[in-house]
């Protein structure tokens, strides 16, 4: 058995290191076989072997746990077609869980129908628990949305994980937009703030695109109306 597979299985044997209420948990799914037609645009090696599937599962989990604990700052130009203003949404990660972090491990994994499904746990440090608590305070609100991203192609993303992350970023944009529509009488020009995942997102194919559905925590720090400009 290769080193990555051994490391992945070793996580299953780790004892509990923190109270259950401090543990973040989520499930990741890794497709071992390509999706018909769209796979010609994706550079990931299919079918994935065991080591590649394990590694991708851990990469996905680290990204999602990072988004829960640290989140992103966002800058949103809402845009308006009538004024010729394009819509632009930028996310900047505020922290990262690195490969090999001993706080990240697997509690259960199975292969079924050419899919690896793995439940992951992350036991945050004291500093990370403080960051999580900050996401539950002040002006932070919950929002749920679905985002979409194009499949890979000559001018698009070529890695499967990148395709899913683009859809997730679009879900974040949709969540912020829906929140502003519900709170602002007039459409603002810009908004800035912070956003994090509440839980792992889900992905599916929808009308030829990758769709990501996720629930977020959002804090809008500044809203700039058109009247200012």
ChimeraX commands (.cxc) that place a marker at each C-alpha (Angstrom):
marker #1 position 0.00,0.00,0.00 radius 0.5
marker #1 position 1.39,3.44,-0.94 radius 0.5
marker #1 position 2.34,6.17,1.52 radius 0.5
marker #1 position -0.70,8.38,0.88 radius 0.5
marker #1 position -3.13,5.48,1.34 radius 0.5
marker #1 position -1.42,4.44,4.57 radius 0.5
marker #1 position -1.56,8.00,5.89 radius 0.5
marker #1 position -5.22,8.29,4.94 radius 0.5
marker #1 position -6.12,5.05,6.70 radius 0.5
marker #1 position -4.05,5.99,9.74 radius 0.5
marker #1 position -6.37,8.95,10.30 radius 0.5
marker #1 position -9.14,6.46,11.04 radius 0.5
marker #1 position -7.29,5.30,14.14 radius 0.5
marker #1 position -6.71,8.70,15.71 radius 0.5
marker #1 position -8.31,9.10,19.15 radius 0.5
marker #1 position -10.64,11.92,20.06 radius 0.5
marker #1 position -8.59,15.02,20.84 radius 0.5
marker #1 position -11.30,17.54,21.71 radius 0.5
marker #1 position -14.90,17.71,22.90 radius 0.5
marker #1 position -17.46,16.83,20.25 radius 0.5
marker #1 position -18.85,20.36,20.17 radius 0.5
marker #1 position -15.47,21.68,18.98 radius 0.5
marker #1 position -15.18,19.31,16.03 radius 0.5
marker #1 position -15.96,20.44,12.49 radius 0.5
marker #1 position -17.30,17.67,10.31 radius 0.5
marker #1 position -18.14,17.27,6.66 radius 0.5
marker #1 position -18.37,14.75,3.84 radius 0.5
marker #1 position -16.45,14.98,0.58 radius 0.5
marker #1 position -17.11,12.95,-2.54 radius 0.5
marker #1 position -14.54,12.21,-5.22 radius 0.5
marker #1 position -15.57,10.82,-8.59 radius 0.5
marker #1 position -13.20,8.09,-9.74 radius 0.5
marker #1 position -14.58,7.94,-13.28 radius 0.5
marker #1 position -14.94,10.88,-15.67 radius 0.5
marker #1 position -18.31,12.44,-16.39 radius 0.5
marker #1 position -19.18,11.59,-20.02 radius 0.5
marker #1 position -18.40,14.26,-22.61 radius 0.5
marker #1 position -17.18,16.87,-20.11 radius 0.5
marker #1 position -14.15,14.80,-19.15 radius 0.5
marker #1 position -12.47,15.68,-22.46 radius 0.5
marker #1 position -12.00,19.21,-21.10 radius 0.5
marker #1 position -10.59,18.20,-17.72 radius 0.5
marker #1 position -6.91,17.41,-17.21 radius 0.5
marker #1 position -7.36,15.26,-14.08 radius 0.5
marker #1 position -6.18,11.71,-14.74 radius 0.5
marker #1 position -9.15,9.35,-15.02 radius 0.5
marker #1 position -9.91,6.87,-13.75 radius 0.5
marker #1 position -8.39,8.03,-10.46 radius 0.5
marker #1 position -6.35,5.45,-8.58 radius 0.5
marker #1 position -6.67,5.01,-4.83 radius 0.5
marker #1 position -3.82,7.36,-3.95 radius 0.5
marker #1 position -5.10,10.16,-6.22 radius 0.5
marker #1 position -8.63,9.80,-4.82 radius 0.5
marker #1 position -7.39,9.99,-1.22 radius 0.5
marker #1 position -5.22,13.00,-1.97 radius 0.5
marker #1 position -8.04,14.87,-3.71 radius 0.5
marker #1 position -10.43,14.10,-0.84 radius 0.5
marker #1 position -7.97,15.59,1.65 radius 0.5
marker #1 position -7.41,18.65,-0.55 radius 0.5
marker #1 position -11.14,19.29,-0.78 radius 0.5
marker #1 position -11.65,18.88,2.95 radius 0.5
marker #1 position -8.78,21.27,3.75 radius 0.5
marker #1 position -10.27,23.90,1.42 radius 0.5
marker #1 position -13.74,23.63,2.93 radius 0.5
marker #1 position -12.54,23.63,6.54 radius 0.5
marker #1 position -10.37,26.66,5.74 radius 0.5
marker #1 position -13.46,28.41,4.34 radius 0.5
marker #1 position -15.36,27.61,7.55 radius 0.5
marker #1 position -12.68,28.78,9.96 radius 0.5
marker #1 position -11.03,31.66,8.12 radius 0.5
marker #1 position -13.41,32.51,5.30 radius 0.5
marker #1 position -12.78,35.24,2.75 radius 0.5
marker #1 position -12.99,38.98,2.47 radius 0.5
marker #1 position -15.11,40.09,-0.47 radius 0.5
marker #1 position -15.37,43.11,-2.73 radius 0.5
marker #1 position -18.55,43.26,-4.78 radius 0.5
marker #1 position -19.28,45.65,-7.64 radius 0.5
marker #1 position -22.98,44.92,-7.96 radius 0.5
marker #1 position -23.19,46.27,-11.49 radius 0.5
marker #1 position -26.14,47.62,-13.45 radius 0.5
marker #1 position -26.80,46.90,-17.09 radius 0.5
marker #1 position -28.64,50.17,-17.71 radius 0.5
marker #1 position -25.57,52.16,-16.63 radius 0.5
marker #1 position -23.12,49.87,-18.40 radius 0.5
marker #1 position -21.52,48.77,-15.12 radius 0.5
marker #1 position -20.30,45.20,-15.07 radius 0.5
marker #1 position -20.89,42.91,-12.09 radius 0.5
marker #1 position -17.64,41.82,-10.41 radius 0.5
marker #1 position -17.15,39.73,-7.27 radius 0.5
marker #1 position -13.72,39.12,-5.73 radius 0.5
marker #1 position -12.88,36.78,-2.86 radius 0.5
marker #1 position -9.60,36.86,-0.91 radius 0.5
marker #1 position -8.86,33.90,1.42 radius 0.5
marker #1 position -8.08,34.94,5.00 radius 0.5
marker #1 position -6.27,31.76,6.01 radius 0.5
marker #1 position -5.43,28.24,4.96 radius 0.5
marker #1 position -5.24,24.74,6.40 radius 0.5
marker #1 position -2.13,23.20,4.89 radius 0.5
marker #1 position -1.53,19.70,3.57 radius 0.5
marker #1 position -0.59,17.31,6.37 radius 0.5
marker #1 position -2.29,19.28,9.16 radius 0.5
marker #1 position -2.58,16.69,12.00 radius 0.5
marker #1 position -5.93,18.15,13.09 radius 0.5
marker #1 position -7.55,16.93,9.87 radius 0.5
marker #1 position -8.45,13.26,9.70 radius 0.5
marker #1 position -10.97,10.79,8.34 radius 0.5
marker #1 position -13.64,9.08,10.43 radius 0.5
marker #1 position -15.18,6.95,7.70 radius 0.5
marker #1 position -14.54,6.25,4.03 radius 0.5
marker #1 position -16.07,3.99,1.43 radius 0.5
marker #1 position -15.90,3.32,-2.30 radius 0.5
marker #1 position -19.27,2.86,-3.98 radius 0.5
marker #1 position -20.37,3.23,-7.61 radius 0.5
marker #1 position -16.99,4.68,-8.64 radius 0.5
marker #1 position -17.18,7.39,-5.95 radius 0.5
marker #1 position -15.05,7.79,-2.84 radius 0.5
marker #1 position -17.18,9.18,0.01 radius 0.5
marker #1 position -15.24,10.25,3.09 radius 0.5
marker #1 position -16.40,11.86,6.31 radius 0.5
marker #1 position -13.74,14.24,7.59 radius 0.5
marker #1 position -13.21,15.77,11.02 radius 0.5
marker #1 position -11.17,18.84,11.88 radius 0.5
marker #1 position -10.34,19.69,15.49 radius 0.5
marker #1 position -9.57,23.42,15.57 radius 0.5
marker #1 position -6.95,24.96,17.83 radius 0.5
marker #1 position -7.86,27.50,20.49 radius 0.5
marker #1 position -7.14,30.37,18.11 radius 0.5
marker #1 position -9.21,28.74,15.38 radius 0.5
marker #1 position -12.11,28.16,17.79 radius 0.5
marker #1 position -12.00,31.87,18.59 radius 0.5
marker #1 position -12.26,32.66,14.88 radius 0.5
marker #1 position -15.25,30.34,14.58 radius 0.5
marker #1 position -16.91,32.10,17.49 radius 0.5
marker #1 position -16.42,35.45,15.77 radius 0.5
marker #1 position -18.42,34.14,12.80 radius 0.5
marker #1 position -21.41,33.76,15.13 radius 0.5
marker #1 position -21.35,37.27,16.59 radius 0.5
marker #1 position -22.10,40.84,15.68 radius 0.5
marker #1 position -23.67,41.59,12.32 radius 0.5
marker #1 position -23.00,38.17,10.81 radius 0.5
marker #1 position -26.05,36.72,9.07 radius 0.5
marker #1 position -26.82,33.40,7.42 radius 0.5
marker #1 position -27.49,33.09,3.70 radius 0.5
marker #1 position -27.92,30.14,1.36 radius 0.5
marker #1 position -27.48,30.18,-2.40 radius 0.5
marker #1 position -26.64,28.14,-5.47 radius 0.5
marker #1 position -23.86,29.15,-7.82 radius 0.5
marker #1 position -22.80,27.92,-11.24 radius 0.5
marker #1 position -19.56,27.57,-13.12 radius 0.5
marker #1 position -18.66,26.51,-16.65 radius 0.5
marker #1 position -17.11,23.15,-17.31 radius 0.5
marker #1 position -13.49,23.09,-18.38 radius 0.5
marker #1 position -12.55,24.00,-21.90 radius 0.5
marker #1 position -9.94,25.74,-24.01 radius 0.5
marker #1 position -10.48,28.99,-22.12 radius 0.5
marker #1 position -11.81,27.64,-18.84 radius 0.5
marker #1 position -10.48,25.80,-15.78 radius 0.5
marker #1 position -8.96,22.41,-16.47 radius 0.5
marker #1 position -8.87,20.76,-13.04 radius 0.5
marker #1 position -11.97,19.20,-11.50 radius 0.5
marker #1 position -11.45,20.88,-8.12 radius 0.5
marker #1 position -10.95,24.29,-9.74 radius 0.5
marker #1 position -14.24,23.89,-11.61 radius 0.5
marker #1 position -16.07,23.17,-8.35 radius 0.5
marker #1 position -14.42,26.08,-6.54 radius 0.5
marker #1 position -15.53,28.51,-9.27 radius 0.5
marker #1 position -19.11,27.33,-8.77 radius 0.5
marker #1 position -18.72,27.74,-4.99 radius 0.5
marker #1 position -17.41,31.29,-5.42 radius 0.5
marker #1 position -20.43,32.07,-7.58 radius 0.5
marker #1 position -22.67,30.70,-4.81 radius 0.5
marker #1 position -20.98,33.14,-2.41 radius 0.5
marker #1 position -21.71,35.99,-4.84 radius 0.5
marker #1 position -25.35,34.92,-5.12 radius 0.5
marker #1 position -25.66,34.77,-1.32 radius 0.5
marker #1 position -24.30,38.29,-0.87 radius 0.5
marker #1 position -26.49,39.62,-3.68 radius 0.5
marker #1 position -29.64,38.07,-2.18 radius 0.5
marker #1 position -28.77,39.53,1.22 radius 0.5
marker #1 position -28.34,43.02,-0.22 radius 0.5
marker #1 position -31.60,42.75,-2.16 radius 0.5
marker #1 position -33.38,41.90,1.07 radius 0.5
marker #1 position -31.89,44.76,3.09 radius 0.5
marker #1 position -31.35,47.67,0.67 radius 0.5
marker #1 position -34.21,49.66,-0.83 radius 0.5
marker #1 position -32.04,50.86,-3.74 radius 0.5
marker #1 position -29.39,48.83,-5.46 radius 0.5
marker #1 position -25.96,49.87,-4.13 radius 0.5
marker #1 position -22.91,50.29,-6.31 radius 0.5
marker #1 position -20.47,48.34,-4.14 radius 0.5
marker #1 position -20.31,46.27,-0.99 radius 0.5
marker #1 position -17.41,44.88,1.02 radius 0.5
marker #1 position -17.23,42.50,3.95 radius 0.5
marker #1 position -16.47,38.96,5.00 radius 0.5
marker #1 position -18.00,35.57,4.21 radius 0.5
marker #1 position -17.42,31.99,5.37 radius 0.5
marker #1 position -18.93,28.56,4.85 radius 0.5
marker #1 position -21.30,27.23,7.48 radius 0.5
marker #1 position -20.97,23.64,6.26 radius 0.5
marker #1 position -19.53,21.68,3.36 radius 0.5
marker #1 position -21.21,22.53,0.04 radius 0.5
marker #1 position -22.88,20.06,-2.29 radius 0.5
marker #1 position -22.22,19.83,-6.03 radius 0.5
marker #1 position -24.17,18.54,-9.00 radius 0.5
marker #1 position -24.39,18.87,-12.76 radius 0.5
marker #1 position -27.14,21.28,-13.85 radius 0.5
marker #1 position -27.90,22.28,-17.44 radius 0.5
marker #1 position -24.37,21.53,-18.58 radius 0.5
marker #1 position -22.73,23.48,-15.76 radius 0.5
marker #1 position -21.30,22.68,-12.37 radius 0.5
marker #1 position -23.69,23.82,-9.62 radius 0.5
marker #1 position -22.68,24.40,-5.99 radius 0.5
marker #1 position -25.22,24.81,-3.20 radius 0.5
marker #1 position -23.92,26.18,0.08 radius 0.5
marker #1 position -24.88,27.98,3.26 radius 0.5
marker #1 position -22.72,30.92,4.30 radius 0.5
marker #1 position -22.13,33.34,7.13 radius 0.5
marker #1 position -21.92,36.90,5.82 radius 0.5
marker #1 position -20.89,40.18,7.40 radius 0.5
marker #1 position -21.37,43.22,5.20 radius 0.5
marker #1 position -18.99,45.92,6.42 radius 0.5
marker #1 position -19.57,48.73,3.93 radius 0.5
marker #1 position -22.23,49.57,1.35 radius 0.5
marker #1 position -21.57,52.32,-1.18 radius 0.5
marker #1 position -24.66,53.70,-2.94 radius 0.5
marker #1 position -24.66,55.08,-6.47 radius 0.5
marker #1 position -25.36,58.56,-5.08 radius 0.5
marker #1 position -21.81,58.78,-3.74 radius 0.5
marker #1 position -20.34,58.74,-7.24 radius 0.5
marker link #1:1,2 radius 0.2
marker link #1:2,3 radius 0.2
marker link #1:3,4 radius 0.2
marker link #1:4,5 radius 0.2
marker link #1:5,6 radius 0.2
marker link #1:6,7 radius 0.2
marker link #1:7,8 radius 0.2
marker link #1:8,9 radius 0.2
marker link #1:9,10 radius 0.2
marker link #1:10,11 radius 0.2
marker link #1:11,12 radius 0.2
marker link #1:12,13 radius 0.2
marker link #1:13,14 radius 0.2
marker link #1:14,15 radius 0.2
marker link #1:15,16 radius 0.2
marker link #1:16,17 radius 0.2
marker link #1:17,18 radius 0.2
marker link #1:18,19 radius 0.2
marker link #1:19,20 radius 0.2
marker link #1:20,21 radius 0.2
marker link #1:21,22 radius 0.2
marker link #1:22,23 radius 0.2
marker link #1:23,24 radius 0.2
marker link #1:24,25 radius 0.2
marker link #1:25,26 radius 0.2
marker link #1:26,27 radius 0.2
marker link #1:27,28 radius 0.2
marker link #1:28,29 radius 0.2
marker link #1:29,30 radius 0.2
marker link #1:30,31 radius 0.2
marker link #1:31,32 radius 0.2
marker link #1:32,33 radius 0.2
marker link #1:33,34 radius 0.2
marker link #1:34,35 radius 0.2
marker link #1:35,36 radius 0.2
marker link #1:36,37 radius 0.2
marker link #1:37,38 radius 0.2
marker link #1:38,39 radius 0.2
marker link #1:39,40 radius 0.2
marker link #1:40,41 radius 0.2
marker link #1:41,42 radius 0.2
marker link #1:42,43 radius 0.2
marker link #1:43,44 radius 0.2
marker link #1:44,45 radius 0.2
marker link #1:45,46 radius 0.2
marker link #1:46,47 radius 0.2
marker link #1:47,48 radius 0.2
marker link #1:48,49 radius 0.2
marker link #1:49,50 radius 0.2
marker link #1:50,51 radius 0.2
marker link #1:51,52 radius 0.2
marker link #1:52,53 radius 0.2
marker link #1:53,54 radius 0.2
marker link #1:54,55 radius 0.2
marker link #1:55,56 radius 0.2
marker link #1:56,57 radius 0.2
marker link #1:57,58 radius 0.2
marker link #1:58,59 radius 0.2
marker link #1:59,60 radius 0.2
marker link #1:60,61 radius 0.2
marker link #1:61,62 radius 0.2
marker link #1:62,63 radius 0.2
marker link #1:63,64 radius 0.2
marker link #1:64,65 radius 0.2
marker link #1:65,66 radius 0.2
marker link #1:66,67 radius 0.2
marker link #1:67,68 radius 0.2
marker link #1:68,69 radius 0.2
marker link #1:69,70 radius 0.2
marker link #1:70,71 radius 0.2
marker link #1:71,72 radius 0.2
marker link #1:72,73 radius 0.2
marker link #1:73,74 radius 0.2
marker link #1:74,75 radius 0.2
marker link #1:75,76 radius 0.2
marker link #1:76,77 radius 0.2
marker link #1:77,78 radius 0.2
marker link #1:78,79 radius 0.2
marker link #1:79,80 radius 0.2
marker link #1:80,81 radius 0.2
marker link #1:81,82 radius 0.2
marker link #1:82,83 radius 0.2
marker link #1:83,84 radius 0.2
marker link #1:84,85 radius 0.2
marker link #1:85,86 radius 0.2
marker link #1:86,87 radius 0.2
marker link #1:87,88 radius 0.2
marker link #1:88,89 radius 0.2
marker link #1:89,90 radius 0.2
marker link #1:90,91 radius 0.2
marker link #1:91,92 radius 0.2
marker link #1:92,93 radius 0.2
marker link #1:93,94 radius 0.2
marker link #1:94,95 radius 0.2
marker link #1:95,96 radius 0.2
marker link #1:96,97 radius 0.2
marker link #1:97,98 radius 0.2
marker link #1:98,99 radius 0.2
marker link #1:99,100 radius 0.2
marker link #1:100,101 radius 0.2
marker link #1:101,102 radius 0.2
marker link #1:102,103 radius 0.2
marker link #1:103,104 radius 0.2
marker link #1:104,105 radius 0.2
marker link #1:105,106 radius 0.2
marker link #1:106,107 radius 0.2
marker link #1:107,108 radius 0.2
marker link #1:108,109 radius 0.2
marker link #1:109,110 radius 0.2
marker link #1:110,111 radius 0.2
marker link #1:111,112 radius 0.2
marker link #1:112,113 radius 0.2
marker link #1:113,114 radius 0.2
marker link #1:114,115 radius 0.2
marker link #1:115,116 radius 0.2
marker link #1:116,117 radius 0.2
marker link #1:117,118 radius 0.2
marker link #1:118,119 radius 0.2
marker link #1:119,120 radius 0.2
marker link #1:120,121 radius 0.2
marker link #1:121,122 radius 0.2
marker link #1:122,123 radius 0.2
marker link #1:123,124 radius 0.2
marker link #1:124,125 radius 0.2
marker link #1:125,126 radius 0.2
marker link #1:126,127 radius 0.2
marker link #1:127,128 radius 0.2
marker link #1:128,129 radius 0.2
marker link #1:129,130 radius 0.2
marker link #1:130,131 radius 0.2
marker link #1:131,132 radius 0.2
marker link #1:132,133 radius 0.2
marker link #1:133,134 radius 0.2
marker link #1:134,135 radius 0.2
marker link #1:135,136 radius 0.2
marker link #1:136,137 radius 0.2
marker link #1:137,138 radius 0.2
marker link #1:138,139 radius 0.2
marker link #1:139,140 radius 0.2
marker link #1:140,141 radius 0.2
marker link #1:141,142 radius 0.2
marker link #1:142,143 radius 0.2
marker link #1:143,144 radius 0.2
marker link #1:144,145 radius 0.2
marker link #1:145,146 radius 0.2
marker link #1:146,147 radius 0.2
marker link #1:147,148 radius 0.2
marker link #1:148,149 radius 0.2
marker link #1:149,150 radius 0.2
marker link #1:150,151 radius 0.2
marker link #1:151,152 radius 0.2
marker link #1:152,153 radius 0.2
marker link #1:153,154 radius 0.2
marker link #1:154,155 radius 0.2
marker link #1:155,156 radius 0.2
marker link #1:156,157 radius 0.2
marker link #1:157,158 radius 0.2
marker link #1:158,159 radius 0.2
marker link #1:159,160 radius 0.2
marker link #1:160,161 radius 0.2
marker link #1:161,162 radius 0.2
marker link #1:162,163 radius 0.2
marker link #1:163,164 radius 0.2
marker link #1:164,165 radius 0.2
marker link #1:165,166 radius 0.2
marker link #1:166,167 radius 0.2
marker link #1:167,168 radius 0.2
marker link #1:168,169 radius 0.2
marker link #1:169,170 radius 0.2
marker link #1:170,171 radius 0.2
marker link #1:171,172 radius 0.2
marker link #1:172,173 radius 0.2
marker link #1:173,174 radius 0.2
marker link #1:174,175 radius 0.2
marker link #1:175,176 radius 0.2
marker link #1:176,177 radius 0.2
marker link #1:177,178 radius 0.2
marker link #1:178,179 radius 0.2
marker link #1:179,180 radius 0.2
marker link #1:180,181 radius 0.2
marker link #1:181,182 radius 0.2
marker link #1:182,183 radius 0.2
marker link #1:183,184 radius 0.2
marker link #1:184,185 radius 0.2
marker link #1:185,186 radius 0.2
marker link #1:186,187 radius 0.2
marker link #1:187,188 radius 0.2
marker link #1:188,189 radius 0.2
marker link #1:189,190 radius 0.2
marker link #1:190,191 radius 0.2
marker link #1:191,192 radius 0.2
marker link #1:192,193 radius 0.2
marker link #1:193,194 radius 0.2
marker link #1:194,195 radius 0.2
marker link #1:195,196 radius 0.2
marker link #1:196,197 radius 0.2
marker link #1:197,198 radius 0.2
marker link #1:198,199 radius 0.2
marker link #1:199,200 radius 0.2
marker link #1:200,201 radius 0.2
marker link #1:201,202 radius 0.2
marker link #1:202,203 radius 0.2
marker link #1:203,204 radius 0.2
marker link #1:204,205 radius 0.2
marker link #1:205,206 radius 0.2
marker link #1:206,207 radius 0.2
marker link #1:207,208 radius 0.2
marker link #1:208,209 radius 0.2
marker link #1:209,210 radius 0.2
marker link #1:210,211 radius 0.2
marker link #1:211,212 radius 0.2
marker link #1:212,213 radius 0.2
marker link #1:213,214 radius 0.2
marker link #1:214,215 radius 0.2
marker link #1:215,216 radius 0.2
marker link #1:216,217 radius 0.2
marker link #1:217,218 radius 0.2
marker link #1:218,219 radius 0.2
marker link #1:219,220 radius 0.2
marker link #1:220,221 radius 0.2
marker link #1:221,222 radius 0.2
marker link #1:222,223 radius 0.2
marker link #1:223,224 radius 0.2
marker link #1:224,225 radius 0.2
marker link #1:225,226 radius 0.2
marker link #1:226,227 radius 0.2
marker link #1:227,228 radius 0.2
marker link #1:228,229 radius 0.2
view
